[in-house]
Amino acid sequence: MEENLKRLTKKDIEDGKKISVMFATLDEVSKTMAMVYLSALRDKQLVSKCG
């Protein structure tokens, strides 16, 4: 499991802050759509690693 961890860079942290601010301004429907999209991206990434 530790091999999946990476050290965050300053850019990673700044990007995370920007994403957090953008997400906070979305309405509930848009938040749900974003979460579904991000979940699909994660699933696609997992599938490409396994097969």
Helices and strands as residue ranges (DSSP letters): G 2-4, H 10-24, H 28-50
